[in-house]
Amino acid sequence: GALAGVYYFHRVPKGFAGGELRLHAIAPAPDGQRAFTDIAPERDMLLLFPAWAPHEVRPVSCASGAFLDSRFAINCWYRYRWEDGR
């Protein structure tokens, strides 16, 4: 198995909009729709989720265009082995 990790950081006040992590449901709802949850990137936030889970990053906009007003993230993965060898 594997966990995905994303650490978000940005200057204060926040100079960008968007950039949410969208986590999609693994199975469709009874009505056939695919549910999802959007998680807004907050300063000094660490998110962990199963690496195999369907996900995407929503578009980011930065009105000023300044590098320091951007949304920054560090991604990492943690791989592990189950006791039965999976």
Distance bins in CASP14 RR format, pairs under 12 A and 6 or more apart:
PFRMAT RR
TARGET T0000
AUTHOR 0000-0000-0000
RMODE 2
METHOD distances of the structure
MODEL  1
1 50 1 0 0 1 0 0 0 0 0 0 0
1 51 1 0 0 1 0 0 0 0 0 0 0
1 52 1 0 0 1 0 0 0 0 0 0 0
1 53 0 0 0 0 0 1 0 0 0 0 0
1 77 0 0 0 0 1 0 0 0 0 0 0
1 78 0 0 0 0 1 0 0 0 0 0 0
1 79 1 0 0 1 0 0 0 0 0 0 0
1 80 1 0 1 0 0 0 0 0 0 0 0
1 81 1 0 0 1 0 0 0 0 0 0 0
1 82 1 0 0 1 0 0 0 0 0 0 0
1 85 0 0 0 0 0 1 0 0 0 0 0
1 86 1 0 0 1 0 0 0 0 0 0 0
2 48 0 0 0 0 0 1 0 0 0 0 0
2 49 0 0 0 0 0 1 0 0 0 0 0
2 50 1 0 0 1 0 0 0 0 0 0 0
2 51 1 1 0 0 0 0 0 0 0 0 0
2 52 1 0 0 1 0 0 0 0 0 0 0
2 53 0 0 0 0 0 1 0 0 0 0 0
2 76 0 0 0 0 0 1 0 0 0 0 0
2 77 1 0 1 0 0 0 0 0 0 0 0
2 78 1 0 0 1 0 0 0 0 0 0 0
2 79 1 0 1 0 0 0 0 0 0 0 0
2 80 1 0 0 1 0 0 0 0 0 0 0
2 81 0 0 0 0 0 1 0 0 0 0 0
2 82 0 0 0 0 0 1 0 0 0 0 0
2 86 0 0 0 0 0 1 0 0 0 0 0
3 46 0 0 0 0 0 1 0 0 0 0 0
3 47 0 0 0 0 0 1 0 0 0 0 0
3 48 1 0 1 0 0 0 0 0 0 0 0
3 49 1 0 0 1 0 0 0 0 0 0 0
3 50 1 0 0 1 0 0 0 0 0 0 0
3 51 1 0 0 1 0 0 0 0 0 0 0
3 52 0 0 0 0 1 0 0 0 0 0 0
3 53 0 0 0 0 1 0 0 0 0 0 0
3 75 0 0 0 0 0 1 0 0 0 0 0
3 76 0 0 0 0 1 0 0 0 0 0 0
3 77 1 0 0 1 0 0 0 0 0 0 0
3 78 1 0 1 0 0 0 0 0 0 0 0
3 79 0 0 0 0 1 0 0 0 0 0 0
3 80 1 0 0 1 0 0 0 0 0 0 0
4 21 0 0 0 0 1 0 0 0 0 0 0
4 23 0 0 0 0 0 1 0 0 0 0 0
4 46 0 0 0 0 0 1 0 0 0 0 0
4 47 0 0 0 0 1 0 0 0 0 0 0
4 48 1 0 0 1 0 0 0 0 0 0 0
4 49 1 0 1 0 0 0 0 0 0 0 0
4 50 1 0 0 1 0 0 0 0 0 0 0
4 51 1 0 1 0 0 0 0 0 0 0 0
4 52 0 0 0 0 1 0 0 0 0 0 0
4 53 1 0 0 1 0 0 0 0 0 0 0
4 54 0 0 0 0 0 1 0 0 0 0 0
4 55 1 0 0 1 0 0 0 0 0 0 0
4 57 0 0 0 0 0 1 0 0 0 0 0
4 73 0 0 0 0 0 1 0 0 0 0 0
4 74 0 0 0 0 0 1 0 0 0 0 0
4 75 1 0 0 1 0 0 0 0 0 0 0
4 76 1 0 0 1 0 0 0 0 0 0 0
4 77 1 0 1 0 0 0 0 0 0 0 0
4 78 0 0 0 0 1 0 0 0 0 0 0
4 79 0 0 0 0 0 1 0 0 0 0 0
5 21 0 0 0 0 1 0 0 0 0 0 0
5 45 0 0 0 0 0 1 0 0 0 0 0
5 46 1 0 0 1 0 0 0 0 0 0 0
5 47 1 0 0 1 0 0 0 0 0 0 0
5 48 1 0 1 0 0 0 0 0 0 0 0
5 49 1 0 0 1 0 0 0 0 0 0 0
5 50 0 0 0 0 0 1 0 0 0 0 0
5 51 0 0 0 0 1 0 0 0 0 0 0
5 53 0 0 0 0 0 1 0 0 0 0 0
5 55 0 0 0 0 0 1 0 0 0 0 0
5 73 0 0 0 0 1 0 0 0 0 0 0
5 74 0 0 0 0 1 0 0 0 0 0 0
5 75 1 0 0 1 0 0 0 0 0 0 0
5 76 1 0 1 0 0 0 0 0 0 0 0
5 77 1 0 0 1 0 0 0 0 0 0 0
5 78 1 0 0 1 0 0 0 0 0 0 0
6 19 0 0 0 0 0 1 0 0 0 0 0
6 20 0 0 0 0 0 1 0 0 0 0 0
6 21 1 0 0 1 0 0 0 0 0 0 0
6 23 0 0 0 0 0 1 0 0 0 0 0
6 39 0 0 0 0 1 0 0 0 0 0 0
6 41 0 0 0 0 1 0 0 0 0 0 0
6 42 0 0 0 0 0 1 0 0 0 0 0
6 45 0 0 0 0 1 0 0 0 0 0 0
6 46 1 0 0 1 0 0 0 0 0 0 0
6 47 1 0 1 0 0 0 0 0 0 0 0
6 48 0 0 0 0 1 0 0 0 0 0 0
6 49 0 0 0 0 1 0 0 0 0 0 0
6 51 0 0 0 0 0 1 0 0 0 0 0
6 55 0 0 0 0 1 0 0 0 0 0 0
6 57 0 0 0 0 1 0 0 0 0 0 0
6 71 0 0 0 0 0 1 0 0 0 0 0
6 72 0 0 0 0 0 1 0 0 0 0 0
6 73 1 0 1 0 0 0 0 0 0 0 0
6 74 1 0 0 1 0 0 0 0 0 0 0
6 75 1 0 1 0 0 0 0 0 0 0 0
6 76 0 0 0 0 1 0 0 0 0 0 0
6 77 0 0 0 0 0 1 0 0 0 0 0
7 21 0 0 0 0 0 1 0 0 0 0 0
7 41 0 0 0 0 1 0 0 0 0 0 0
7 42 0 0 0 0 0 1 0 0 0 0 0
7 43 0 0 0 0 0 1 0 0 0 0 0
7 44 1 0 0 1 0 0 0 0 0 0 0
7 45 1 0 0 1 0 0 0 0 0 0 0
7 46 1 0 1 0 0 0 0 0 0 0 0
7 47 0 0 0 0 1 0 0 0 0 0 0
7 48 0 0 0 0 0 1 0 0 0 0 0
7 71 0 0 0 0 0 1 0 0 0 0 0
7 72 0 0 0 0 1 0 0 0 0 0 0
7 73 1 0 0 1 0 0 0 0 0 0 0
7 74 1 0 1 0 0 0 0 0 0 0 0
7 75 0 0 0 0 1 0 0 0 0 0 0
7 76 1 0 0 1 0 0 0 0 0 0 0
8 14 0 0 0 0 0 1 0 0 0 0 0
8 16 0 0 0 0 0 1 0 0 0 0 0
8 18 0 0 0 0 0 1 0 0 0 0 0
8 19 0 0 0 0 1 0 0 0 0 0 0
8 20 0 0 0 0 0 1 0 0 0 0 0
8 21 0 0 0 0 1 0 0 0 0 0 0
8 39 0 0 0 0 1 0 0 0 0 0 0
8 40 0 0 0 0 1 0 0 0 0 0 0
8 41 1 0 1 0 0 0 0 0 0 0 0
8 42 1 0 0 1 0 0 0 0 0 0 0
8 43 1 0 0 1 0 0 0 0 0 0 0
8 44 1 0 0 1 0 0 0 0 0 0 0
8 45 1 0 1 0 0 0 0 0 0 0 0
8 46 1 0 0 1 0 0 0 0 0 0 0
8 47 1 0 0 1 0 0 0 0 0 0 0
8 57 0 0 0 0 0 1 0 0 0 0 0
8 60 0 0 0 0 0 1 0 0 0 0 0
8 70 0 0 0 0 0 1 0 0 0 0 0
8 71 1 0 0 1 0 0 0 0 0 0 0
8 72 1 0 0 1 0 0 0 0 0 0 0
8 73 1 0 1 0 0 0 0 0 0 0 0
8 74 0 0 0 0 1 0 0 0 0 0 0
8 75 0 0 0 0 0 1 0 0 0 0 0
9 16 0 0 0 0 0 1 0 0 0 0 0
9 41 0 0 0 0 1 0 0 0 0 0 0
9 42 0 0 0 0 1 0 0 0 0 0 0
9 43 1 0 0 1 0 0 0 0 0 0 0
9 44 1 0 0 1 0 0 0 0 0 0 0
9 45 0 0 0 0 1 0 0 0 0 0 0
9 46 0 0 0 0 0 1 0 0 0 0 0
9 68 0 0 0 0 0 1 0 0 0 0 0
9 70 0 0 0 0 0 1 0 0 0 0 0
9 71 0 0 0 0 1 0 0 0 0 0 0
9 72 1 0 1 0 0 0 0 0 0 0 0
9 73 1 0 0 1 0 0 0 0 0 0 0
9 74 1 0 0 1 0 0 0 0 0 0 0
10 16 1 0 0 1 0 0 0 0 0 0 0
10 17 0 0 0 0 0 1 0 0 0 0 0
10 18 0 0 0 0 0 1 0 0 0 0 0
10 19 0 0 0 0 0 1 0 0 0 0 0
10 40 0 0 0 0 0 1 0 0 0 0 0
10 41 1 0 0 1 0 0 0 0 0 0 0
10 42 0 0 0 0 1 0 0 0 0 0 0
10 43 1 0 1 0 0 0 0 0 0 0 0
10 44 0 0 0 0 1 0 0 0 0 0 0
10 45 0 0 0 0 1 0 0 0 0 0 0
10 60 0 0 0 0 0 1 0 0 0 0 0
10 62 0 0 0 0 0 1 0 0 0 0 0
10 66 0 0 0 0 0 1 0 0 0 0 0
10 67 0 0 0 0 0 1 0 0 0 0 0
10 68 0 0 0 0 1 0 0 0 0 0 0
10 69 1 0 0 1 0 0 0 0 0 0 0
10 70 1 0 0 1 0 0 0 0 0 0 0
10 71 1 0 1 0 0 0 0 0 0 0 0
10 72 1 0 0 1 0 0 0 0 0 0 0
10 73 0 0 0 0 1 0 0 0 0 0 0
11 43 0 0 0 0 1 0 0 0 0 0 0
11 44 0 0 0 0 0 1 0 0 0 0 0
11 62 0 0 0 0 0 1 0 0 0 0 0
11 64 0 0 0 0 0 1 0 0 0 0 0
11 66 0 0 0 0 1 0 0 0 0 0 0
11 67 0 0 0 0 0 1 0 0 0 0 0
11 68 1 0 1 0 0 0 0 0 0 0 0
11 69 1 0 0 1 0 0 0 0 0 0 0
11 70 0 0 0 0 1 0 0 0 0 0 0
11 71 0 0 0 0 0 1 0 0 0 0 0
11 72 0 0 0 0 1 0 0 0 0 0 0
12 42 0 0 0 0 0 1 0 0 0 0 0
12 43 1 0 0 1 0 0 0 0 0 0 0
12 44 0 0 0 0 0 1 0 0 0 0 0
12 68 0 0 0 0 0 1 0 0 0 0 0
12 69 0 0 0 0 0 1 0 0 0 0 0
13 43 0 0 0 0 0 1 0 0 0 0 0
13 64 0 0 0 0 0 1 0 0 0 0 0
13 68 0 0 0 0 0 1 0 0 0 0 0
13 69 0 0 0 0 1 0 0 0 0 0 0
14 40 0 0 0 0 1 0 0 0 0 0 0
14 41 0 0 0 0 1 0 0 0 0 0 0
14 42 0 0 0 0 1 0 0 0 0 0 0
14 43 1 0 0 1 0 0 0 0 0 0 0
14 60 0 0 0 0 0 1 0 0 0 0 0
14 61 0 0 0 0 0 1 0 0 0 0 0
14 62 0 0 0 0 1 0 0 0 0 0 0
14 63 0 0 0 0 0 1 0 0 0 0 0
14 64 0 0 0 0 0 1 0 0 0 0 0
14 68 0 0 0 0 0 1 0 0 0 0 0
14 69 0 0 0 0 1 0 0 0 0 0 0
14 70 0 0 0 0 0 1 0 0 0 0 0
14 71 0 0 0 0 1 0 0 0 0 0 0
14 72 0 0 0 0 0 1 0 0 0 0 0
15 41 0 0 0 0 0 1 0 0 0 0 0
15 43 0 0 0 0 0 1 0 0 0 0 0
15 60 0 0 0 0 0 1 0 0 0 0 0
15 61 0 0 0 0 1 0 0 0 0 0 0
15 62 1 0 0 1 0 0 0 0 0 0 0
15 63 1 0 0 1 0 0 0 0 0 0 0
15 64 1 0 0 1 0 0 0 0 0 0 0
15 65 0 0 0 0 1 0 0 0 0 0 0
15 66 0 0 0 0 1 0 0 0 0 0 0
15 67 0 0 0 0 0 1 0 0 0 0 0
15 68 0 0 0 0 1 0 0 0 0 0 0
15 69 1 0 1 0 0 0 0 0 0 0 0
15 70 1 0 0 1 0 0 0 0 0 0 0
15 71 0 0 0 0 1 0 0 0 0 0 0
15 72 0 0 0 0 0 1 0 0 0 0 0
16 40 0 0 0 0 0 1 0 0 0 0 0
16 41 0 0 0 0 1 0 0 0 0 0 0
16 43 0 0 0 0 0 1 0 0 0 0 0
16 58 0 0 0 0 0 1 0 0 0 0 0
16 59 0 0 0 0 0 1 0 0 0 0 0
16 60 1 0 1 0 0 0 0 0 0 0 0
16 61 1 0 0 1 0 0 0 0 0 0 0
16 62 1 0 1 0 0 0 0 0 0 0 0
16 63 1 0 0 1 0 0 0 0 0 0 0
16 64 0 0 0 0 1 0 0 0 0 0 0
16 65 0 0 0 0 1 0 0 0 0 0 0
16 66 0 0 0 0 1 0 0 0 0 0 0
16 67 0 0 0 0 0 1 0 0 0 0 0
16 68 0 0 0 0 0 1 0 0 0 0 0
16 69 1 0 0 1 0 0 0 0 0 0 0
16 70 1 0 1 0 0 0 0 0 0 0 0
16 71 1 0 1 0 0 0 0 0 0 0 0
16 72 0 0 0 0 1 0 0 0 0 0 0
16 73 0 0 0 0 0 1 0 0 0 0 0
17 40 0 0 0 0 1 0 0 0 0 0 0
17 41 0 0 0 0 0 1 0 0 0 0 0
17 58 0 0 0 0 1 0 0 0 0 0 0
17 59 0 0 0 0 1 0 0 0 0 0 0
17 60 1 0 0 1 0 0 0 0 0 0 0
17 61 1 0 1 0 0 0 0 0 0 0 0
17 62 1 0 0 1 0 0 0 0 0 0 0
17 63 1 0 0 1 0 0 0 0 0 0 0
17 64 0 0 0 0 0 1 0 0 0 0 0
17 65 0 0 0 0 0 1 0 0 0 0 0
17 69 0 0 0 0 0 1 0 0 0 0 0
17 70 0 0 0 0 0 1 0 0 0 0 0
17 71 0 0 0 0 1 0 0 0 0 0 0
18 38 0 0 0 0 1 0 0 0 0 0 0
18 39 0 0 0 0 0 1 0 0 0 0 0
18 40 1 0 0 1 0 0 0 0 0 0 0
18 41 1 0 0 1 0 0 0 0 0 0 0
18 42 0 0 0 0 0 1 0 0 0 0 0
18 57 0 0 0 0 1 0 0 0 0 0 0
18 58 1 0 1 0 0 0 0 0 0 0 0
18 59 1 0 0 1 0 0 0 0 0 0 0
18 60 1 0 1 0 0 0 0 0 0 0 0
18 61 1 0 0 1 0 0 0 0 0 0 0
18 62 0 0 0 0 1 0 0 0 0 0 0
18 63 0 0 0 0 0 1 0 0 0 0 0
18 70 0 0 0 0 0 1 0 0 0 0 0
18 71 1 0 0 1 0 0 0 0 0 0 0
19 38 0 0 0 0 1 0 0 0 0 0 0
19 39 0 0 0 0 1 0 0 0 0 0 0
19 40 1 0 0 1 0 0 0 0 0 0 0
19 41 1 0 1 0 0 0 0 0 0 0 0
19 42 0 0 0 0 0 1 0 0 0 0 0
19 45 0 0 0 0 0 1 0 0 0 0 0
19 56 0 0 0 0 1 0 0 0 0 0 0
19 57 1 0 1 0 0 0 0 0 0 0 0
19 58 1 0 1 0 0 0 0 0 0 0 0
19 59 1 0 0 1 0 0 0 0 0 0 0
19 60 1 0 1 0 0 0 0 0 0 0 0
19 61 0 0 0 0 1 0 0 0 0 0 0
19 62 0 0 0 0 0 1 0 0 0 0 0
19 70 0 0 0 0 0 1 0 0 0 0 0
19 71 1 0 1 0 0 0 0 0 0 0 0
19 72 0 0 0 0 0 1 0 0 0 0 0
19 73 0 0 0 0 1 0 0 0 0 0 0
20 36 0 0 0 0 1 0 0 0 0 0 0
20 37 0 0 0 0 1 0 0 0 0 0 0
20 38 1 0 1 0 0 0 0 0 0 0 0
20 39 1 0 0 1 0 0 0 0 0 0 0
20 40 1 0 1 0 0 0 0 0 0 0 0
20 41 1 0 0 1 0 0 0 0 0 0 0
20 42 0 0 0 0 0 1 0 0 0 0 0
20 45 0 0 0 0 0 1 0 0 0 0 0
20 47 0 0 0 0 0 1 0 0 0 0 0
20 55 0 0 0 0 0 1 0 0 0 0 0
20 56 0 0 0 0 1 0 0 0 0 0 0
20 57 1 0 0 1 0 0 0 0 0 0 0
20 58 1 0 1 0 0 0 0 0 0 0 0
20 59 0 0 0 0 1 0 0 0 0 0 0
20 60 0 0 0 0 1 0 0 0 0 0 0
20 71 0 0 0 0 1 0 0 0 0 0 0
20 73 0 0 0 0 0 1 0 0 0 0 0
21 36 0 0 0 0 0 1 0 0 0 0 0
21 37 0 0 0 0 1 0 0 0 0 0 0
21 38 1 0 0 1 0 0 0 0 0 0 0
21 39 1 0 1 0 0 0 0 0 0 0 0
21 40 0 0 0 0 1 0 0 0 0 0 0
21 41 1 0 0 1 0 0 0 0 0 0 0
21 42 0 0 0 0 0 1 0 0 0 0 0
21 45 0 0 0 0 1 0 0 0 0 0 0
21 46 0 0 0 0 0 1 0 0 0 0 0
21 47 1 0 0 1 0 0 0 0 0 0 0
21 48 0 0 0 0 0 1 0 0 0 0 0
21 49 0 0 0 0 1 0 0 0 0 0 0
21 53 0 0 0 0 0 1 0 0 0 0 0
21 54 0 0 0 0 0 1 0 0 0 0 0
21 55 1 0 0 1 0 0 0 0 0 0 0
21 56 1 0 0 1 0 0 0 0 0 0 0
21 57 1 0 0 1 0 0 0 0 0 0 0
21 58 1 0 0 1 0 0 0 0 0 0 0
21 60 0 0 0 0 0 1 0 0 0 0 0
21 71 0 0 0 0 0 1 0 0 0 0 0
21 73 0 0 0 0 1 0 0 0 0 0 0
21 75 0 0 0 0 0 1 0 0 0 0 0
22 34 0 0 0 0 0 1 0 0 0 0 0
22 35 0 0 0 0 0 1 0 0 0 0 0
22 36 1 0 1 0 0 0 0 0 0 0 0
22 37 1 0 0 1 0 0 0 0 0 0 0
22 38 1 0 1 0 0 0 0 0 0 0 0
22 39 1 0 0 1 0 0 0 0 0 0 0
22 40 0 0 0 0 0 1 0 0 0 0 0
22 41 0 0 0 0 0 1 0 0 0 0 0
22 47 0 0 0 0 0 1 0 0 0 0 0
22 49 0 0 0 0 0 1 0 0 0 0 0
22 53 0 0 0 0 0 1 0 0 0 0 0
22 54 0 0 0 0 1 0 0 0 0 0 0
22 55 1 0 0 1 0 0 0 0 0 0 0
22 56 1 0 1 0 0 0 0 0 0 0 0
22 57 1 0 0 1 0 0 0 0 0 0 0
22 58 1 0 1 0 0 0 0 0 0 0 0
22 59 0 0 0 0 0 1 0 0 0 0 0
23 34 0 0 0 0 0 1 0 0 0 0 0
23 35 0 0 0 0 1 0 0 0 0 0 0
23 36 1 0 0 1 0 0 0 0 0 0 0
23 37 1 0 1 0 0 0 0 0 0 0 0
23 38 0 0 0 0 1 0 0 0 0 0 0
23 39 1 0 0 1 0 0 0 0 0 0 0
23 47 0 0 0 0 1 0 0 0 0 0 0
23 48 0 0 0 0 0 1 0 0 0 0 0
23 49 1 0 0 1 0 0 0 0 0 0 0
23 50 0 0 0 0 1 0 0 0 0 0 0
23 51 0 0 0 0 0 1 0 0 0 0 0
23 52 0 0 0 0 0 1 0 0 0 0 0
23 53 1 0 0 1 0 0 0 0 0 0 0
23 54 1 0 0 1 0 0 0 0 0 0 0
23 55 1 0 1 0 0 0 0 0 0 0 0
23 56 0 0 0 0 1 0 0 0 0 0 0
23 57 0 0 0 0 0 1 0 0 0 0 0
23 58 0 0 0 0 0 1 0 0 0 0 0
24 33 0 0 0 0 0 1 0 0 0 0 0
24 34 1 0 1 0 0 0 0 0 0 0 0
24 35 1 0 0 1 0 0 0 0 0 0 0
24 36 1 0 1 0 0 0 0 0 0 0 0
24 37 0 0 0 0 1 0 0 0 0 0 0
24 38 0 0 0 0 0 1 0 0 0 0 0
24 49 0 0 0 0 0 1 0 0 0 0 0
24 50 0 0 0 0 0 1 0 0 0 0 0
24 52 0 0 0 0 0 1 0 0 0 0 0
24 53 1 0 0 1 0 0 0 0 0 0 0
24 54 1 1 0 0 0 0 0 0 0 0 0
24 55 1 0 0 1 0 0 0 0 0 0 0
24 56 1 0 0 1 0 0 0 0 0 0 0
25 32 0 0 0 0 0 1 0 0 0 0 0
25 33 0 0 0 0 1 0 0 0 0 0 0
25 34 1 0 1 0 0 0 0 0 0 0 0
25 35 1 0 1 0 0 0 0 0 0 0 0
25 36 1 0 0 1 0 0 0 0 0 0 0
25 37 0 0 0 0 1 0 0 0 0 0 0
25 53 0 0 0 0 1 0 0 0 0 0 0
25 54 1 0 0 1 0 0 0 0 0 0 0
25 55 0 0 0 0 0 1 0 0 0 0 0
26 34 0 0 0 0 1 0 0 0 0 0 0
26 35 0 0 0 0 1 0 0 0 0 0 0
26 36 0 0 0 0 0 1 0 0 0 0 0
26 37 0 0 0 0 0 1 0 0 0 0 0
26 49 0 0 0 0 0 1 0 0 0 0 0
26 50 0 0 0 0 1 0 0 0 0 0 0
26 52 0 0 0 0 1 0 0 0 0 0 0
26 53 1 0 0 1 0 0 0 0 0 0 0
26 54 1 0 0 1 0 0 0 0 0 0 0
26 55 0 0 0 0 0 1 0 0 0 0 0
27 33 0 0 0 0 0 1 0 0 0 0 0
27 34 0 0 0 0 1 0 0 0 0 0 0
27 35 0 0 0 0 1 0 0 0 0 0 0
27 53 0 0 0 0 0 1 0 0 0 0 0
27 54 0 0 0 0 0 1 0 0 0 0 0
28 34 1 0 1 0 0 0 0 0 0 0 0
28 35 1 0 0 1 0 0 0 0 0 0 0
28 36 0 0 0 0 0 1 0 0 0 0 0
28 54 0 0 0 0 0 1 0 0 0 0 0
29 35 1 0 1 0 0 0 0 0 0 0 0
29 36 0 0 0 0 0 1 0 0 0 0 0
34 54 0 0 0 0 1 0 0 0 0 0 0
34 56 0 0 0 0 0 1 0 0 0 0 0
35 54 0 0 0 0 0 1 0 0 0 0 0
36 53 0 0 0 0 0 1 0 0 0 0 0
36 54 0 0 0 0 1 0 0 0 0 0 0
36 55 0 0 0 0 1 0 0 0 0 0 0
36 56 0 0 0 0 1 0 0 0 0 0 0
36 58 0 0 0 0 0 1 0 0 0 0 0
37 47 0 0 0 0 0 1 0 0 0 0 0
37 49 0 0 0 0 0 1 0 0 0 0 0
37 53 0 0 0 0 0 1 0 0 0 0 0
37 54 0 0 0 0 0 1 0 0 0 0 0
37 55 0 0 0 0 1 0 0 0 0 0 0
37 56 0 0 0 0 0 1 0 0 0 0 0
37 58 0 0 0 0 0 1 0 0 0 0 0
38 47 0 0 0 0 0 1 0 0 0 0 0
38 55 0 0 0 0 0 1 0 0 0 0 0
38 56 0 0 0 0 1 0 0 0 0 0 0
38 57 0 0 0 0 0 1 0 0 0 0 0
38 58 1 0 0 1 0 0 0 0 0 0 0
39 45 0 0 0 0 1 0 0 0 0 0 0
39 46 0 0 0 0 0 1 0 0 0 0 0
39 47 1 0 0 1 0 0 0 0 0 0 0
39 48 0 0 0 0 0 1 0 0 0 0 0
39 49 0 0 0 0 1 0 0 0 0 0 0
39 55 0 0 0 0 1 0 0 0 0 0 0
39 56 0 0 0 0 0 1 0 0 0 0 0
39 57 0 0 0 0 0 1 0 0 0 0 0
39 58 0 0 0 0 1 0 0 0 0 0 0
40 47 0 0 0 0 0 1 0 0 0 0 0
40 57 0 0 0 0 0 1 0 0 0 0 0
40 58 0 0 0 0 1 0 0 0 0 0 0
40 60 0 0 0 0 0 1 0 0 0 0 0
40 71 0 0 0 0 0 1 0 0 0 0 0
41 47 0 0 0 0 1 0 0 0 0 0 0
41 57 0 0 0 0 1 0 0 0 0 0 0
41 58 0 0 0 0 1 0 0 0 0 0 0
41 60 0 0 0 0 1 0 0 0 0 0 0
41 70 0 0 0 0 0 1 0 0 0 0 0
41 71 1 0 1 0 0 0 0 0 0 0 0
41 72 0 0 0 0 1 0 0 0 0 0 0
41 73 1 0 0 1 0 0 0 0 0 0 0
41 74 0 0 0 0 0 1 0 0 0 0 0
42 71 0 0 0 0 0 1 0 0 0 0 0
42 73 0 0 0 0 0 1 0 0 0 0 0
43 71 0 0 0 0 1 0 0 0 0 0 0
43 72 0 0 0 0 1 0 0 0 0 0 0
43 73 0 0 0 0 0 1 0 0 0 0 0
44 72 0 0 0 0 0 1 0 0 0 0 0
44 73 0 0 0 0 0 1 0 0 0 0 0
44 74 0 0 0 0 0 1 0 0 0 0 0
45 71 0 0 0 0 0 1 0 0 0 0 0
45 72 0 0 0 0 0 1 0 0 0 0 0
45 73 0 0 0 0 1 0 0 0 0 0 0
45 74 0 0 0 0 0 1 0 0 0 0 0
46 73 0 0 0 0 0 1 0 0 0 0 0
46 74 0 0 0 0 1 0 0 0 0 0 0
46 75 0 0 0 0 0 1 0 0 0 0 0
46 76 0 0 0 0 1 0 0 0 0 0 0
47 53 0 0 0 0 0 1 0 0 0 0 0
47 55 0 0 0 0 1 0 0 0 0 0 0
47 57 0 0 0 0 0 1 0 0 0 0 0
47 73 0 0 0 0 1 0 0 0 0 0 0
47 74 0 0 0 0 0 1 0 0 0 0 0
47 75 0 0 0 0 0 1 0 0 0 0 0
47 76 0 0 0 0 0 1 0 0 0 0 0
48 55 0 0 0 0 0 1 0 0 0 0 0
48 75 0 0 0 0 0 1 0 0 0 0 0
48 76 0 0 0 0 1 0 0 0 0 0 0
48 77 0 0 0 0 0 1 0 0 0 0 0
48 78 0 0 0 0 1 0 0 0 0 0 0
49 55 1 0 0 1 0 0 0 0 0 0 0
49 75 0 0 0 0 0 1 0 0 0 0 0
49 77 0 0 0 0 0 1 0 0 0 0 0
49 78 0 0 0 0 0 1 0 0 0 0 0
50 77 0 0 0 0 0 1 0 0 0 0 0
50 78 0 0 0 0 0 1 0 0 0 0 0
50 79 0 0 0 0 0 1 0 0 0 0 0
50 80 0 0 0 0 0 1 0 0 0 0 0
51 75 0 0 0 0 0 1 0 0 0 0 0
51 76 0 0 0 0 0 1 0 0 0 0 0
51 77 1 0 1 0 0 0 0 0 0 0 0
51 78 0 0 0 0 1 0 0 0 0 0 0
51 79 0 0 0 0 1 0 0 0 0 0 0
51 80 0 0 0 0 0 1 0 0 0 0 0
52 77 0 0 0 0 0 1 0 0 0 0 0
52 79 0 0 0 0 0 1 0 0 0 0 0
55 75 0 0 0 0 0 1 0 0 0 0 0
57 71 0 0 0 0 1 0 0 0 0 0 0
57 73 0 0 0 0 1 0 0 0 0 0 0
57 75 0 0 0 0 1 0 0 0 0 0 0
58 71 0 0 0 0 0 1 0 0 0 0 0
59 71 0 0 0 0 0 1 0 0 0 0 0
60 69 0 0 0 0 0 1 0 0 0 0 0
60 70 1 0 0 1 0 0 0 0 0 0 0
60 71 1 0 1 0 0 0 0 0 0 0 0
60 72 0 0 0 0 0 1 0 0 0 0 0
60 73 0 0 0 0 1 0 0 0 0 0 0
61 69 0 0 0 0 0 1 0 0 0 0 0
61 70 0 0 0 0 0 1 0 0 0 0 0
61 71 0 0 0 0 1 0 0 0 0 0 0
62 68 0 0 0 0 1 0 0 0 0 0 0
62 69 1 0 1 0 0 0 0 0 0 0 0
62 70 1 0 1 0 0 0 0 0 0 0 0
62 71 1 0 0 1 0 0 0 0 0 0 0
62 72 0 0 0 0 0 1 0 0 0 0 0
63 69 1 0 0 1 0 0 0 0 0 0 0
63 70 0 0 0 0 0 1 0 0 0 0 0
64 70 0 0 0 0 1 0 0 0 0 0 0
65 71 0 0 0 0 0 1 0 0 0 0 0
79 86 0 0 0 0 0 1 0 0 0 0 0
80 86 0 0 0 0 1 0 0 0 0 0 0
END
